[in-house]
C-alpha cells in the first residue's frame, strides 16, 4: 500500500521527492542540459576505462554468473546485454575505478558513477527518449548532491558519500524515468536510504571496495525505485528522521540543504571534471605544484620538500595512504600524485600504471607532506583552493596558489578536451578503437535528441 497522501508533505524529504518526481525537460535551462551532456560523455570515458581492471572484472564475472546471458541493457565494457540491475552494477563499478569520473565539490560526491549507470540501464529497458533520460539524470544529480550536502563534513570523514548519497541519487533518476508519483518517489528514497553504505576503511588495506560502492549504489537505487513503483513502501523520513541517515551517519546534518533553491539553483552545473587520474583531494595541490614548477622553471631534482596546504577532508582520506602498494591505492597518495607531476609533468592513467613505484617518484613522494591550512579548510567544500609551498635545493621558498583546479566550473574542460579525455581513456583500456570512438562520440553529443536510448557499444565491432 502506498504512503497516505493525507499525511503532511511539506518536510524536506517530501519536498525533494516531489521535485524529482515532477521535474520536466522544459523546466531545465538549456545550459544545464548542455552541461549534463558534457558530464555524460565524460562519464562514458570513465566507464570504458574500467575494462580489464581486476576488481571491475570480478564484479562483471559475478554478473555473468548470476544474471541473464542477454537482455535489453548494456554492459559497456563487455558489449553485451543483460538485466537492468546487472548493467547498472557493472557500469557503476567500471566508471569509478580509473578515478576520472566527475565530482561535485560542495557535497564531495561523484554523481556520474551512480546516476548514469542506473538511468542508462532503465532507459534502455523501457526505450526512453533522450529528453526523458537527461531529465531523469538531472533529477538524480540534484537529489544526490543535496543529500551529500545535507549529510555534511562529519559524514564524509567515515562514509564514502558516493556510496551513501549515491543510492538516493540513483533512485531519483530511475524513479523519474518510471514516472513515480511524489509519494512513490518518497518511498523510493526510504528504500534507498536504508540500503545506503560505503566506508573509507578500505583505503588502509588497498582493498577493492570503492567500485563496489558505486555498483551497489546504482543497483540498490534502481531496486528502490522499481519496488516503489510496485507499491513497496519506505521510511518517509529516512534522511532527517529520528532513526534516519543523519542520526546514524552525521553530526552536522542540515535539513535545509535538501531543498536549497530547488528549481532555481542547478547543482548539476556546479559539478567538476577530473583532470588528473587521482583522488580529487590531490588535484588542488597538484595544480599548485605544476604552476610553481612552470613559473620557476623547476625540475623534480630541484625541489627539496613540498608542503601541500590542504583542507581536513584531504588529510582524512589521503592521510592513511603512506606507502601505496597498488595503482589504485597510489591514486589516494598525495606524495605519489605530486611525484608524478614533478617527474613526468602529469598524473594520468599511463603515469600511474607504469611509474607510481619508480625510485624517482617514490623519492619525491617521501619529500611531500600535508598540512592543514585554515583558509583552505574554511573554504572547503564549496571551494577547493590549491596551495603548495616548495623548498628548493638552493634554499628558496616558493608559494603557489590555484583558486580553481582544472576541471572546476570556472576552469572547466571544453568539449574538445572532454573528447580527447574520453578517447584517451578508451584507448588506455583497449575498450574501443580510435575509429570506433571517432564514430561514437558525435552520436553521444546528440543523445538528448534521440527518440529512444539504445545500445551504445554493442555491435560496434572490436
C-alpha positions as a LaTeX table, in Angstrom:
\begin{tabular}{lrrr}
\hline
Residue & $x$ (\AA) & $y$ (\AA) & $z$ (\AA) \\
\hline
Unk1 & 0.00 & 0.00 & 0.00 \\
Unk2 & 1.41 & 3.40 & $-0.94$ \\
Unk3 & 2.01 & 6.11 & 1.67 \\
Unk4 & $-1.14$ & 8.02 & 2.54 \\
Unk5 & $-1.48$ & 11.30 & 0.64 \\
Unk6 & $-3.22$ & 12.78 & 3.66 \\
Unk7 & $-0.06$ & 12.88 & 5.73 \\
Unk8 & 1.84 & 16.18 & 5.94 \\
Unk9 & 4.05 & 16.51 & 2.88 \\
Unk10 & 5.95 & 19.72 & 3.45 \\
Unk11 & 9.00 & 18.29 & 5.25 \\
Unk12 & 12.34 & 18.40 & 3.38 \\
Unk13 & 12.44 & 14.80 & 2.15 \\
Unk14 & 8.91 & 15.06 & 0.77 \\
Unk15 & 9.64 & 18.35 & $-0.98$ \\
Unk16 & 12.79 & 16.88 & $-2.54$ \\
Unk17 & 10.87 & 13.79 & $-3.66$ \\
Unk18 & 8.16 & 15.95 & $-5.23$ \\
Unk19 & 10.78 & 17.95 & $-7.11$ \\
Unk20 & 12.38 & 14.78 & $-8.51$ \\
Unk21 & 9.01 & 13.29 & $-9.41$ \\
Unk22 & 7.65 & 16.36 & $-11.18$ \\
Unk23 & 10.79 & 17.66 & $-12.95$ \\
Unk24 & 10.28 & 18.20 & $-16.69$ \\
Unk25 & 12.74 & 18.66 & $-19.51$ \\
Unk26 & 11.24 & 22.08 & $-20.27$ \\
Unk27 & 11.95 & 23.27 & $-16.71$ \\
Unk28 & 15.69 & 22.62 & $-17.04$ \\
Unk29 & 17.69 & 25.53 & $-18.54$ \\
Unk30 & 19.34 & 24.77 & $-21.86$ \\
Unk31 & 22.81 & 25.40 & $-20.47$ \\
Unk32 & 22.16 & 22.84 & $-17.72$ \\
Unk33 & 21.11 & 20.25 & $-20.31$ \\
Unk34 & 24.30 & 21.04 & $-22.25$ \\
Unk35 & 26.31 & 20.50 & $-19.07$ \\
Unk36 & 24.51 & 17.20 & $-18.50$ \\
Unk37 & 25.53 & 16.15 & $-22.00$ \\
Unk38 & 29.15 & 17.08 & $-21.19$ \\
Unk39 & 29.01 & 15.05 & $-17.98$ \\
Unk40 & 27.50 & 12.04 & $-19.75$ \\
Unk41 & 30.16 & 11.95 & $-22.46$ \\
Unk42 & 32.84 & 12.38 & $-19.79$ \\
Unk43 & 31.29 & 9.52 & $-17.80$ \\
Unk44 & 31.34 & 7.13 & $-20.74$ \\
Unk45 & 35.11 & 7.50 & $-20.91$ \\
Unk46 & 35.43 & 6.53 & $-17.26$ \\
Unk47 & 33.10 & 3.57 & $-17.74$ \\
Unk48 & 35.21 & 2.28 & $-20.64$ \\
Unk49 & 38.41 & 2.87 & $-18.68$ \\
Unk50 & 37.34 & 0.22 & $-16.16$ \\
Unk51 & 37.74 & $-2.57$ & $-18.70$ \\
Unk52 & 40.43 & $-5.02$ & $-17.65$ \\
Unk53 & 40.69 & $-3.74$ & $-14.08$ \\
Unk54 & 40.70 & $-6.79$ & $-11.81$ \\
Unk55 & 38.07 & $-5.54$ & $-9.28$ \\
Unk56 & 35.75 & $-4.46$ & $-12.09$ \\
Unk57 & 36.18 & $-7.71$ & $-14.00$ \\
Unk58 & 35.43 & $-9.63$ & $-10.78$ \\
Unk59 & 32.11 & $-7.81$ & $-10.42$ \\
Unk60 & 31.42 & $-8.36$ & $-14.13$ \\
Unk61 & 32.10 & $-12.07$ & $-13.69$ \\
Unk62 & 29.66 & $-12.15$ & $-10.77$ \\
Unk63 & 27.06 & $-10.54$ & $-13.04$ \\
Unk64 & 27.65 & $-13.18$ & $-15.73$ \\
Unk65 & 27.21 & $-15.97$ & $-13.18$ \\
Unk66 & 24.10 & $-14.51$ & $-11.54$ \\
Unk67 & 22.37 & $-12.59$ & $-14.31$ \\
Unk68 & 20.93 & $-13.39$ & $-17.73$ \\
Unk69 & 23.23 & $-14.02$ & $-20.67$ \\
Unk70 & 21.46 & $-11.35$ & $-22.65$ \\
Unk71 & 18.94 & $-8.57$ & $-22.21$ \\
Unk72 & 17.99 & $-5.05$ & $-23.21$ \\
Unk73 & 20.56 & $-3.26$ & $-21.02$ \\
Unk74 & 24.19 & $-2.88$ & $-21.98$ \\
Unk75 & 27.33 & $-3.70$ & $-20.02$ \\
Unk76 & 29.62 & $-1.28$ & $-21.80$ \\
Unk77 & 32.96 & $-2.99$ & $-21.18$ \\
Unk78 & 31.59 & $-6.34$ & $-22.42$ \\
Unk79 & 29.36 & $-5.08$ & $-25.23$ \\
Unk80 & 26.61 & $-7.44$ & $-24.22$ \\
Unk81 & 23.10 & $-7.13$ & $-22.91$ \\
Unk82 & 21.81 & $-8.16$ & $-19.53$ \\
Unk83 & 19.17 & $-7.16$ & $-16.97$ \\
Unk84 & 18.87 & $-3.55$ & $-15.76$ \\
Unk85 & 20.22 & $-4.48$ & $-12.32$ \\
Unk86 & 23.44 & $-6.07$ & $-13.50$ \\
Unk87 & 24.06 & $-3.48$ & $-16.21$ \\
Unk88 & 23.75 & $-0.73$ & $-13.59$ \\
Unk89 & 26.06 & $-2.56$ & $-11.21$ \\
Unk90 & 28.85 & $-3.35$ & $-13.66$ \\
Unk91 & 28.77 & 0.05 & $-15.37$ \\
Unk92 & 28.74 & 1.68 & $-11.94$ \\
Unk93 & 31.79 & $-0.28$ & $-10.86$ \\
Unk94 & 33.63 & 0.31 & $-14.13$ \\
Unk95 & 33.15 & 4.06 & $-14.09$ \\
Unk96 & 34.60 & 4.54 & $-10.60$ \\
Unk97 & 37.89 & 2.70 & $-10.99$ \\
Unk98 & 40.09 & 4.98 & $-13.07$ \\
Unk99 & 39.49 & 7.99 & $-10.77$ \\
Unk100 & 38.49 & 10.11 & $-13.75$ \\
Unk101 & 34.75 & 10.46 & $-13.05$ \\
Unk102 & 33.20 & 13.80 & $-12.16$ \\
Unk103 & 32.86 & 15.31 & $-8.67$ \\
Unk104 & 30.66 & 17.92 & $-7.03$ \\
Unk105 & 32.80 & 19.94 & $-4.64$ \\
Unk106 & 30.21 & 21.04 & $-2.10$ \\
Unk107 & 28.88 & 17.53 & $-1.48$ \\
Unk108 & 32.19 & 15.71 & $-2.12$ \\
Unk109 & 30.16 & 13.34 & $-4.26$ \\
Unk110 & 30.75 & 11.65 & $-7.63$ \\
Unk111 & 27.32 & 11.76 & $-9.27$ \\
Unk112 & 28.10 & 10.30 & $-12.70$ \\
Unk113 & 29.24 & 6.91 & $-11.41$ \\
Unk114 & 25.87 & 6.17 & $-9.81$ \\
Unk115 & 23.34 & 8.26 & $-11.77$ \\
Unk116 & 24.25 & 7.42 & $-15.36$ \\
Unk117 & 24.64 & 3.61 & $-14.89$ \\
Unk118 & 21.23 & 3.25 & $-13.26$ \\
Unk119 & 19.45 & 5.67 & $-15.60$ \\
Unk120 & 21.04 & 4.23 & $-18.76$ \\
Unk121 & 20.03 & 0.69 & $-17.82$ \\
Unk122 & 16.39 & 1.58 & $-17.25$ \\
Unk123 & 16.24 & 3.94 & $-20.23$ \\
Unk124 & 17.45 & 1.10 & $-22.46$ \\
Unk125 & 14.97 & $-1.30$ & $-20.88$ \\
Unk126 & 11.92 & 0.91 & $-21.45$ \\
Unk127 & 13.10 & 2.64 & $-24.63$ \\
Unk128 & 13.06 & 6.09 & $-23.06$ \\
Unk129 & 13.73 & 9.17 & $-25.16$ \\
Unk130 & 16.85 & 11.26 & $-24.83$ \\
Unk131 & 14.79 & 14.03 & $-23.25$ \\
Unk132 & 13.41 & 11.65 & $-20.62$ \\
Unk133 & 16.87 & 10.26 & $-19.97$ \\
Unk134 & 18.51 & 13.65 & $-19.36$ \\
Unk135 & 15.56 & 14.84 & $-17.27$ \\
Unk136 & 15.98 & 11.78 & $-15.07$ \\
Unk137 & 19.74 & 12.21 & $-14.82$ \\
Unk138 & 19.30 & 15.85 & $-13.83$ \\
Unk139 & 16.88 & 14.77 & $-11.10$ \\
Unk140 & 19.47 & 12.25 & $-9.88$ \\
Unk141 & 22.23 & 14.85 & $-9.74$ \\
Unk142 & 20.06 & 17.41 & $-7.96$ \\
Unk143 & 18.91 & 14.91 & $-5.33$ \\
Unk144 & 22.27 & 13.22 & $-4.73$ \\
Unk145 & 24.20 & 16.45 & $-4.43$ \\
Unk146 & 21.72 & 17.89 & $-1.94$ \\
Unk147 & 21.74 & 14.71 & 0.13 \\
Unk148 & 25.54 & 14.84 & 0.22 \\
Unk149 & 25.48 & 18.48 & 1.32 \\
Unk150 & 22.83 & 17.67 & 3.93 \\
Unk151 & 24.93 & 14.89 & 5.46 \\
Unk152 & 27.85 & 17.31 & 5.89 \\
Unk153 & 31.57 & 17.11 & 6.53 \\
Unk154 & 31.27 & 14.77 & 9.51 \\
Unk155 & 29.65 & 12.14 & 7.31 \\
Unk156 & 32.47 & 12.17 & 4.77 \\
Unk157 & 35.07 & 11.57 & 7.46 \\
Unk158 & 33.84 & 7.96 & 7.83 \\
Unk159 & 31.44 & 7.34 & 4.95 \\
Unk160 & 32.07 & 7.37 & 1.19 \\
Unk161 & 29.33 & 9.81 & 0.15 \\
Unk162 & 29.16 & 8.40 & $-3.37$ \\
Unk163 & 28.01 & 5.10 & $-1.88$ \\
Unk164 & 25.52 & 6.65 & 0.55 \\
Unk165 & 24.04 & 9.74 & $-1.12$ \\
Unk166 & 24.60 & 7.97 & $-4.42$ \\
Unk167 & 21.98 & 5.36 & $-3.61$ \\
Unk168 & 19.33 & 8.08 & $-3.35$ \\
Unk169 & 20.64 & 9.78 & $-6.49$ \\
Unk170 & 20.21 & 6.56 & $-8.47$ \\
Unk171 & 16.73 & 6.05 & $-7.00$ \\
Unk172 & 15.71 & 9.57 & $-8.02$ \\
Unk173 & 16.96 & 9.12 & $-11.59$ \\
Unk174 & 15.27 & 5.77 & $-12.08$ \\
Unk175 & 12.15 & 6.96 & $-10.29$ \\
Unk176 & 11.82 & 9.85 & $-12.69$ \\
Unk177 & 12.20 & 7.52 & $-15.69$ \\
Unk178 & 9.49 & 5.28 & $-14.23$ \\
Unk179 & 7.28 & 8.33 & $-13.66$ \\
Unk180 & 6.85 & 7.70 & $-9.94$ \\
Unk181 & 4.37 & 9.90 & $-8.13$ \\
Unk182 & 5.74 & 12.14 & $-5.35$ \\
Unk183 & 4.54 & 9.62 & $-2.75$ \\
Unk184 & 6.17 & 6.74 & $-4.61$ \\
Unk185 & 9.39 & 8.74 & $-5.01$ \\
Unk186 & 9.45 & 9.30 & $-1.27$ \\
Unk187 & 9.03 & 5.56 & $-0.75$ \\
Unk188 & 11.94 & 5.00 & $-3.15$ \\
Unk189 & 14.06 & 7.39 & $-1.08$ \\
Unk190 & 13.19 & 5.39 & 2.03 \\
Unk191 & 14.23 & 2.09 & 0.49 \\
Unk192 & 17.36 & 3.64 & $-0.98$ \\
Unk193 & 18.40 & 5.27 & 2.27 \\
Unk194 & 18.04 & 2.11 & 4.31 \\
Unk195 & 20.45 & 0.39 & 1.90 \\
Unk196 & 22.95 & 3.26 & 1.70 \\
Unk197 & 26.50 & 2.23 & 2.63 \\
Unk198 & 30.20 & 2.77 & 1.98 \\
Unk199 & 33.10 & 3.10 & 4.45 \\
Unk200 & 36.58 & 4.56 & 3.90 \\
Unk201 & 38.42 & 1.81 & 5.80 \\
Unk202 & 39.25 & 0.06 & 2.52 \\
Unk203 & 41.95 & 2.65 & 1.80 \\
Unk204 & 44.16 & 1.36 & 4.60 \\
Unk205 & 44.33 & $-2.10$ & 3.02 \\
Unk206 & 44.30 & $-1.18$ & $-0.67$ \\
Unk207 & 41.06 & $-3.19$ & $-0.77$ \\
Unk208 & 38.72 & $-3.35$ & $-3.76$ \\
Unk209 & 35.67 & $-1.78$ & $-2.09$ \\
Unk210 & 35.44 & 1.57 & $-3.89$ \\
Unk211 & 33.95 & 0.31 & $-7.19$ \\
Unk212 & 31.70 & $-1.99$ & $-5.16$ \\
Unk213 & 30.28 & 1.13 & $-3.50$ \\
Unk214 & 29.18 & 2.57 & $-6.85$ \\
Unk215 & 27.99 & $-0.79$ & $-8.15$ \\
Unk216 & 25.74 & $-1.23$ & $-5.13$ \\
Unk217 & 24.58 & 2.38 & $-5.03$ \\
Unk218 & 23.48 & 2.23 & $-8.67$ \\
Unk219 & 21.89 & $-1.19$ & $-8.27$ \\
Unk220 & 20.24 & $-0.52$ & $-4.92$ \\
Unk221 & 18.86 & 2.81 & $-6.08$ \\
Unk222 & 17.41 & 1.15 & $-9.15$ \\
Unk223 & 15.87 & $-1.57$ & $-6.98$ \\
Unk224 & 14.38 & 1.01 & $-4.59$ \\
Unk225 & 12.64 & 2.86 & $-7.42$ \\
Unk226 & 11.29 & $-0.32$ & $-9.02$ \\
Unk227 & 9.94 & $-1.54$ & $-5.68$ \\
Unk228 & 8.25 & 1.80 & $-5.05$ \\
Unk229 & 6.57 & 1.63 & $-8.45$ \\
Unk230 & 5.01 & $-1.67$ & $-7.34$ \\
Unk231 & 3.73 & $-0.33$ & $-4.03$ \\
Unk232 & 6.63 & $-1.19$ & $-1.73$ \\
Unk233 & 6.81 & 1.46 & 0.98 \\
Unk234 & 9.87 & 3.04 & 2.55 \\
Unk235 & 10.55 & 5.25 & 5.55 \\
Unk236 & 9.20 & 8.70 & 4.72 \\
Unk237 & 11.82 & 10.50 & 6.79 \\
Unk238 & 14.80 & 8.28 & 6.03 \\
Unk239 & 17.02 & 11.35 & 5.78 \\
Unk240 & 16.02 & 13.62 & 8.66 \\
Unk241 & 14.04 & 11.21 & 10.87 \\
Unk242 & 14.86 & 10.27 & 14.46 \\
Unk243 & 16.46 & 6.99 & 13.33 \\
Unk244 & 17.36 & 8.01 & 9.79 \\
Unk245 & 20.58 & 8.56 & 7.91 \\
Unk246 & 21.52 & 11.84 & 9.57 \\
Unk247 & 21.16 & 10.40 & 13.07 \\
Unk248 & 23.30 & 7.41 & 12.26 \\
Unk249 & 25.79 & 8.92 & 9.84 \\
Unk250 & 26.32 & 12.60 & 10.67 \\
Unk251 & 26.80 & 15.08 & 13.47 \\
Unk252 & 26.36 & 18.25 & 11.40 \\
Unk253 & 23.42 & 17.42 & 9.11 \\
Unk254 & 21.39 & 20.40 & 7.90 \\
Unk255 & 17.91 & 19.53 & 6.51 \\
Unk256 & 17.61 & 22.96 & 4.86 \\
Unk257 & 20.26 & 21.86 & 2.35 \\
Unk258 & 17.93 & 19.18 & 1.00 \\
Unk259 & 15.69 & 21.82 & $-0.56$ \\
Unk260 & 18.20 & 24.60 & $-1.21$ \\
Unk261 & 16.75 & 26.66 & $-4.06$ \\
Unk262 & 15.10 & 23.71 & $-5.77$ \\
Unk263 & 14.29 & 24.66 & $-9.33$ \\
Unk264 & 16.48 & 27.75 & $-9.40$ \\
Unk265 & 19.90 & 26.54 & $-8.28$ \\
Unk266 & 21.06 & 23.78 & $-10.61$ \\
Unk267 & 23.67 & 21.82 & $-8.68$ \\
Unk268 & 24.43 & 19.69 & $-11.74$ \\
Unk269 & 26.02 & 22.75 & $-13.36$ \\
Unk270 & 28.37 & 23.09 & $-10.37$ \\
Unk271 & 29.89 & 19.66 & $-11.00$ \\
Unk272 & 33.59 & 19.44 & $-11.87$ \\
Unk273 & 35.52 & 17.25 & $-14.28$ \\
Unk274 & 38.63 & 15.43 & $-13.16$ \\
Unk275 & 41.81 & 16.34 & $-14.98$ \\
Unk276 & 44.38 & 14.23 & $-13.13$ \\
Unk277 & 43.80 & 10.49 & $-12.78$ \\
Unk278 & 43.75 & 10.55 & $-8.98$ \\
Unk279 & 41.57 & 11.29 & $-5.99$ \\
Unk280 & 40.14 & 14.80 & $-6.34$ \\
Unk281 & 41.65 & 15.78 & $-2.98$ \\
Unk282 & 45.09 & 15.67 & $-4.63$ \\
Unk283 & 44.15 & 17.94 & $-7.54$ \\
Unk284 & 44.36 & 21.43 & $-5.97$ \\
Unk285 & 47.87 & 20.87 & $-4.64$ \\
Unk286 & 48.89 & 19.13 & $-7.88$ \\
Unk287 & 47.80 & 22.16 & $-9.88$ \\
Unk288 & 49.64 & 24.48 & $-7.49$ \\
Unk289 & 52.84 & 22.40 & $-7.79$ \\
Unk290 & 52.53 & 22.39 & $-11.58$ \\
Unk291 & 52.12 & 26.16 & $-11.58$ \\
Unk292 & 55.18 & 26.70 & $-9.37$ \\
Unk293 & 57.37 & 24.41 & $-11.46$ \\
Unk294 & 56.34 & 26.08 & $-14.72$ \\
Unk295 & 56.72 & 29.63 & $-13.44$ \\
Unk296 & 60.12 & 29.00 & $-11.82$ \\
Unk297 & 61.47 & 26.51 & $-14.39$ \\
Unk298 & 61.95 & 23.78 & $-11.78$ \\
Unk299 & 62.67 & 20.07 & $-12.19$ \\
Unk300 & 61.92 & 17.36 & $-9.64$ \\
Unk301 & 65.55 & 17.23 & $-8.53$ \\
Unk302 & 65.49 & 20.97 & $-7.78$ \\
Unk303 & 62.88 & 20.51 & $-5.05$ \\
Unk304 & 63.91 & 19.51 & $-1.55$ \\
Unk305 & 60.44 & 19.46 & 0.01 \\
Unk306 & 56.80 & 20.17 & $-0.83$ \\
Unk307 & 54.13 & 21.05 & 1.71 \\
Unk308 & 50.60 & 20.64 & 0.38 \\
Unk309 & 48.41 & 23.08 & 2.29 \\
Unk310 & 45.07 & 21.33 & 2.42 \\
Unk311 & 41.62 & 21.00 & 3.99 \\
Unk312 & 40.85 & 18.44 & 6.69 \\
Unk313 & 38.97 & 16.19 & 4.25 \\
Unk314 & 42.18 & 15.64 & 2.29 \\
Unk315 & 44.02 & 14.63 & 5.44 \\
Unk316 & 41.20 & 12.27 & 6.46 \\
Unk317 & 41.10 & 10.47 & 3.10 \\
Unk318 & 44.72 & 10.66 & 1.93 \\
Unk319 & 46.48 & 10.54 & 5.28 \\
Unk320 & 46.20 & 6.76 & 5.78 \\
Unk321 & 47.96 & 6.08 & 2.44 \\
Unk322 & 51.66 & 6.32 & 3.26 \\
Unk323 & 53.31 & 3.72 & 1.01 \\
Unk324 & 50.83 & 2.64 & $-1.69$ \\
Unk325 & 51.14 & $-0.93$ & $-2.90$ \\
Unk326 & 48.75 & $-0.82$ & $-5.87$ \\
Unk327 & 48.00 & 1.59 & $-8.70$ \\
Unk328 & 44.57 & 2.35 & $-7.28$ \\
Unk329 & 45.89 & 2.99 & $-3.78$ \\
Unk330 & 48.58 & 5.24 & $-5.28$ \\
Unk331 & 45.83 & 7.49 & $-6.59$ \\
Unk332 & 44.99 & 8.28 & $-2.97$ \\
Unk333 & 48.56 & 9.24 & $-2.14$ \\
Unk334 & 49.30 & 12.96 & $-2.19$ \\
Unk335 & 53.03 & 12.27 & $-2.38$ \\
Unk336 & 52.72 & 9.89 & $-5.32$ \\
Unk337 & 50.46 & 12.22 & $-7.28$ \\
Unk338 & 52.79 & 15.17 & $-6.74$ \\
Unk339 & 55.76 & 12.94 & $-7.53$ \\
Unk340 & 54.28 & 12.03 & $-10.91$ \\
Unk341 & 53.54 & 15.70 & $-11.61$ \\
Unk342 & 57.11 & 16.65 & $-10.69$ \\
Unk343 & 58.87 & 13.88 & $-12.60$ \\
Unk344 & 56.62 & 13.43 & $-15.64$ \\
Unk345 & 54.67 & 16.67 & $-15.80$ \\
Unk346 & 51.30 & 14.97 & $-15.39$ \\
Unk347 & 49.49 & 12.34 & $-13.34$ \\
Unk348 & 47.46 & 10.48 & $-15.94$ \\
Unk349 & 46.47 & 6.86 & $-16.41$ \\
Unk350 & 49.75 & 5.87 & $-18.04$ \\
Unk351 & 51.87 & 7.65 & $-15.43$ \\
Unk352 & 50.15 & 5.88 & $-12.54$ \\
Unk353 & 50.09 & 2.50 & $-14.26$ \\
Unk354 & 53.73 & 2.48 & $-15.30$ \\
Unk355 & 55.54 & 4.77 & $-12.88$ \\
Unk356 & 53.94 & 5.07 & $-9.44$ \\
Unk357 & 56.61 & 2.83 & $-7.92$ \\
Unk358 & 59.63 & 4.19 & $-9.82$ \\
Unk359 & 62.50 & 5.19 & $-7.50$ \\
Unk360 & 62.45 & 8.85 & $-8.51$ \\
Unk361 & 58.69 & 9.07 & $-7.86$ \\
Unk362 & 58.98 & 7.30 & $-4.52$ \\
Unk363 & 61.86 & 9.60 & $-3.55$ \\
Unk364 & 59.76 & 12.66 & $-4.35$ \\
Unk365 & 56.75 & 11.14 & $-2.56$ \\
Unk366 & 58.80 & 10.94 & 0.61 \\
Unk367 & 59.58 & 14.66 & 0.35 \\
Unk368 & 55.88 & 15.60 & 0.40 \\
Unk369 & 53.80 & 16.32 & 3.47 \\
Unk370 & 50.31 & 17.66 & 4.04 \\
Unk371 & 49.45 & 20.44 & 6.47 \\
Unk372 & 46.06 & 21.81 & 7.43 \\
Unk373 & 45.58 & 25.35 & 6.12 \\
Unk374 & 42.87 & 27.46 & 7.82 \\
Unk375 & 41.92 & 29.36 & 4.67 \\
Unk376 & 41.72 & 26.24 & 2.52 \\
Unk377 & 39.79 & 24.38 & 5.21 \\
Unk378 & 37.27 & 27.16 & 5.80 \\
Unk379 & 36.57 & 27.44 & 2.05 \\
Unk380 & 36.05 & 23.67 & 1.71 \\
Unk381 & 33.90 & 22.00 & 0.47 \\
Unk382 & 32.32 & 24.84 & $-1.53$ \\
Unk383 & 35.75 & 25.81 & $-2.91$ \\
Unk384 & 38.83 & 23.62 & $-3.26$ \\
Unk385 & 41.71 & 26.09 & $-3.15$ \\
Unk386 & 45.12 & 24.71 & $-4.12$ \\
Unk387 & 48.21 & 25.77 & $-2.20$ \\
Unk388 & 51.71 & 24.35 & $-2.22$ \\
Unk389 & 54.89 & 25.54 & $-0.52$ \\
Unk390 & 58.14 & 24.41 & $-2.11$ \\
Unk391 & 61.60 & 24.48 & $-0.58$ \\
Unk392 & 64.27 & 24.21 & $-3.26$ \\
Unk393 & 67.67 & 22.58 & $-3.05$ \\
Unk394 & 69.30 & 26.03 & $-3.27$ \\
Unk395 & 67.34 & 27.28 & $-0.24$ \\
Unk396 & 64.46 & 29.23 & $-1.79$ \\
Unk397 & 60.88 & 29.05 & $-0.53$ \\
Unk398 & 58.21 & 29.28 & $-3.24$ \\
Unk399 & 54.49 & 29.57 & $-2.56$ \\
Unk400 & 51.98 & 28.75 & $-5.29$ \\
Unk401 & 48.22 & 29.08 & $-5.29$ \\
Unk402 & 45.38 & 27.98 & $-7.58$ \\
Unk403 & 41.92 & 29.29 & $-6.79$ \\
Unk404 & 40.10 & 26.83 & $-9.05$ \\
Unk405 & 41.63 & 23.49 & $-10.03$ \\
Unk406 & 41.45 & 22.48 & $-13.67$ \\
Unk407 & 38.02 & 20.99 & $-14.31$ \\
Unk408 & 36.05 & 23.17 & $-11.89$ \\
Unk409 & 33.16 & 25.15 & $-13.42$ \\
Unk410 & 35.26 & 28.33 & $-13.53$ \\
Unk411 & 38.20 & 26.46 & $-15.08$ \\
Unk412 & 36.31 & 23.78 & $-16.95$ \\
Unk413 & 37.09 & 21.38 & $-19.75$ \\
Unk414 & 35.95 & 22.34 & $-23.23$ \\
Unk415 & 34.13 & 19.81 & $-25.40$ \\
Unk416 & 37.29 & 19.13 & $-27.42$ \\
Unk417 & 39.14 & 18.50 & $-24.14$ \\
Unk418 & 36.38 & 16.16 & $-22.97$ \\
Unk419 & 36.53 & 14.30 & $-26.27$ \\
Unk420 & 40.30 & 13.93 & $-26.03$ \\
Unk421 & 39.99 & 12.65 & $-22.46$ \\
Unk422 & 37.28 & 10.12 & $-23.35$ \\
Unk423 & 39.15 & 8.82 & $-26.39$ \\
Unk424 & 42.32 & 8.53 & $-24.32$ \\
Unk425 & 40.55 & 6.52 & $-21.62$ \\
Unk426 & 39.03 & 4.14 & $-24.16$ \\
Unk427 & 42.40 & 3.67 & $-25.80$ \\
Unk428 & 44.17 & 3.10 & $-22.49$ \\
Unk429 & 41.89 & 0.21 & $-21.52$ \\
Unk430 & 41.53 & $-1.06$ & $-25.11$ \\
Unk431 & 37.76 & $-0.88$ & $-24.64$ \\
Unk432 & 37.31 & 0.67 & $-28.07$ \\
Unk433 & 39.44 & 1.50 & $-31.08$ \\
Unk434 & 40.14 & 5.06 & $-32.14$ \\
Unk435 & 37.92 & 4.65 & $-35.21$ \\
Unk436 & 35.07 & 3.38 & $-33.06$ \\
Unk437 & 35.37 & 6.34 & $-30.73$ \\
Unk438 & 35.51 & 8.75 & $-33.66$ \\
Unk439 & 32.15 & 7.37 & $-34.77$ \\
Unk440 & 30.63 & 7.08 & $-31.29$ \\
Unk441 & 31.37 & 10.47 & $-29.74$ \\
Unk442 & 29.35 & 12.56 & $-32.23$ \\
Unk443 & 26.36 & 10.26 & $-31.55$ \\
Unk444 & 26.73 & 10.83 & $-27.82$ \\
Unk445 & 26.51 & 14.60 & $-28.24$ \\
Unk446 & 23.15 & 14.11 & $-29.99$ \\
Unk447 & 21.67 & 11.73 & $-27.42$ \\
Unk448 & 19.30 & 14.28 & $-25.86$ \\
Unk449 & 17.53 & 14.45 & $-29.24$ \\
Unk450 & 17.18 & 10.68 & $-29.67$ \\
Unk451 & 13.71 & 9.14 & $-29.83$ \\
Unk452 & 14.87 & 6.27 & $-27.68$ \\
Unk453 & 18.04 & 5.23 & $-25.87$ \\
Unk454 & 19.50 & 2.14 & $-27.49$ \\
Unk455 & 22.76 & 0.25 & $-27.18$ \\
Unk456 & 25.88 & 2.42 & $-27.33$ \\
Unk457 & 28.72 & $-0.08$ & $-27.81$ \\
Unk458 & 27.12 & $-3.44$ & $-28.57$ \\
Unk459 & 27.54 & $-4.41$ & $-32.19$ \\
Unk460 & 30.17 & $-1.71$ & $-32.89$ \\
Unk461 & 32.90 & $-4.24$ & $-33.55$ \\
Unk462 & 36.03 & $-4.93$ & $-31.59$ \\
\hline
\end{tabular}
